[in-house]
Amino acid sequence: MRNINLNNPLKRYKGNPILSATEVNKVWTDPKLQVITVHNAGITEYNDETIMLFRSHLRNGISVLGIARSKNGLDHWKIDKEPAMLPCTIDNNFAKGVDIDELIENEQGGIEDPRISKIGDIYYITYSAYHPTIAHRVRVSLAITKDFISFKRYGPLLKTDMRNVVIFPEKIKGKYYGLFRPNDNTHEHTGGIYKQIKIGSTINIEEGNWTIFEQPIMMQKDGPSSFSDKIGPGATPIKTKYGWINIFHGVRSTMDGNPYVLGVALHDLENPKKVKVSNIPILFPSKSDCIVADDSYVHVPNVVFSCGALRKDNGDIYIYYGGNDTVMNVAITHEDVLVELCKKYPQDPKTGRPLY
């Protein structure tokens, strides 16, 4: 692709933002559904359309999930008339055997940051569910759909606080794998801190029973890095001939905030615990990532964050990302460039130190 190289690993779409609160509010006209953000969307393809399962803050601060659809994944997005998923109630569809009262309580603080993994004809959606009264209580939960009309809830993947989980979109040697980012001070089941990404496996996603491997596959130690203070999985991993491309997020604390960047890692196709990590981020936040009217709300400055990306037949990759936790954007890159960054400019996966 023209202008895509190791110095400029991706190109922002000239039509950014591709979706904002302004467009959603023209469709969700009920005052209780008016939103102030559109960001951190899970992305997939269904019925020859790109599906964007976006997160929006209602004006009361609670997040909900909506759907927008596009034929080319870039423009002419059509927004479904109502939210796809609200914090759940007794009227929702639940899997057999789940504690419905517990699930309802878990989600009343809002649902956020969906990731979508298509396996066969089932779309597995992981999302963050927030408790309404217990501070920092967040459980990554599972829902499934076949049609993006009805959704069945399965509840938390693990009974421990966590915000970021993505599931590899096919079985690998008889098991399903996922990437997990434990919260600070979490010890039950996972251990770890914001500077670690762990990997886990299960035989059946719907039944859960995830086994989390004790040793993190990615870690950041102290020292200068664009990822020095926080890392976490972002988009659903993308299968290529080179390996699984993992677009993750990283944070570095500064005297004027905590800028979020996007990084890239490459997992072995047959053993996703083996990983190469690019020491060079692929996207830094800029003014062009949050273009809004002067009187529009901006949620968090200096943030780019991805929950979804799509690979095209020619190897192009569309990375969908939130700008300043406020609007949805897309950038276009190519698998060859992302893989070369991981190979030529790697970092030690266990320390974050450059290896070049």
Order of alpha helices (4+ residues) and beta strands (2+ residues): beta-alpha-beta-beta-beta-beta-beta-alpha-beta-beta-beta-beta-beta-beta-beta-beta-beta-beta-beta-beta-beta-beta-beta-beta-beta-alpha-beta
